Each structure stands twice: as C-alpha cells, then as structure tokens.
Amino acid sequence: MSTAFPFTFPRRIALSTGLRLIEWARRPDASATASVTAHHRRALEVERLALEEALIDHRQRHVDRYLSEVRQVL
C-alpha cells in the first residue's frame, strides 16, 4: 500500500510541494557563512596591517631617538 494512496491528486501535489519547501527552508545558508568568513578574513587583514603600521612607527621612533642622542655626541 502506497503512502500517497489516501490523498487525492491535488493534496499529494500540495504535500510534496510543502515537503520540498520545508527542505528548502532548512537548507544551510551558504551565503551567510561565506559572508561571515569574509568578514573575519577582512578583520584579520586590517588587524595585521594595523600591527605592521604600529611596528614601523615604533621603529621610526627609536631611530629618531637614537639619532637625536648620537648627533649630540658627534
């Protein structure tokens, strides 16, 4: 005995369409996970650039300080 037997033809279509809609609604949202991953990637890139800029600034400050002290001796 088929499970679709008690349903008339329009009800079977409605049931199968409803089940397909439920499957579609429960699908994993790939675009959301991709956008979150891209956001994390951009945040890490910005953080890396900020650390690199801070390191360059720190080095330049030390060079300026060293040169200001050495020039006085020379």
Sequence and secondary structure as in RCSB ss.txt:
>XXXX:A:sequence
MSTAFPFTFPRRIALSTGLRLIEWARRPDASATASVTAHHRRALEVERLALEEALIDHRQRHVDRYLSEVRQVL
>XXXX:A:secstr
  TTTTS HHHHHHHHHHHHHHHHHTS  HHHHHHHHHHHHHHHHHHHHHHHHHHHHHHHHHHHHHHHHHHHH 
